């Protein structure tokens, strides 16, 4: 299984935990340059995955809030800051 597929199988929380472990490993030990680069690449992939997951969830929340406003008669023009 490729690294990308392994990452896609992680939950958001698992990905963040793994990213934190990578950062800690890179900060706390003297590791060879090639190993450091591999950690860096994995960290970039995990970071991208986390950003995508957050954007996906944000879009879902916005959709649900918009749907709720429309069902409650508020209409799409009502701003959530007015509540």
N, C-alpha and C positions, 0 to 999 in steps of 0.2 A: 504494500500500500504506500502511495506517495505521501510525502509530508503534507501536501495541500489537502489530500483526502483525510488524513489523520486529524488535521486541524478542524476541518469541516464537521467532523464527528464529535467535537468537543462542545460542551455547553459554554456559554459566555463566562460563567464563573470559573470553569476549568481552564479556559484559555487565559484568563487574567492571572490565575494562580501560577500557571506555567510560565507566563511572561515575567511575573515577579521572581520566580525561581531562577530564571535565566539572568535577570538583572543582578540578583544577589550573587550568583555564581561568578558573573563577570566582574563584579565589584570586589568580592572577597578573596579571590584566589588568583594566583599567577598561573595562567593557562597559556598553552602555546598559541601562537598567532593564528594558525589554521583552525584550531578549535574555537578560538574567540570569534573568528569570522563565521563559522558555522552557527554558533549561538546567536550572533548578530542577525544573520539571515533568518533564522527561525523566529527571533524576536520581531523582526519586521513583518513577517507573515502573520504572526499572532496579533500584532498591533492592527494590521489591516483588517483581519477577521473581526476583531473586537469593534472597530469603527463601523464596519458594515452591519454587524449585529445591532449596535446601538441605533444606527440610522433606520434600520428595518423596524425596530421596536418603536422608535419615535414616530415613524410614519403610521404605524398601526394605532398608536395612542391618539395622534391627531385625527385619524379617520374616525375612531370611536367617539371622540369628543364632538366632532362635526356632526356625526350621525345622531348623537344624543341631543345636541342643540336643535337639530332639525325636527326630531321627534317631539321635543318639548315645546315646539312652536317658536323657538328663538330665531330660527332662520340662519342661514350661513353668514350673514353680516354681523352677527353678535360676536363680540370679542370676549374670550375667556377671562380677560383681566377685569371685566365689568362685574363679574360674579362676586 
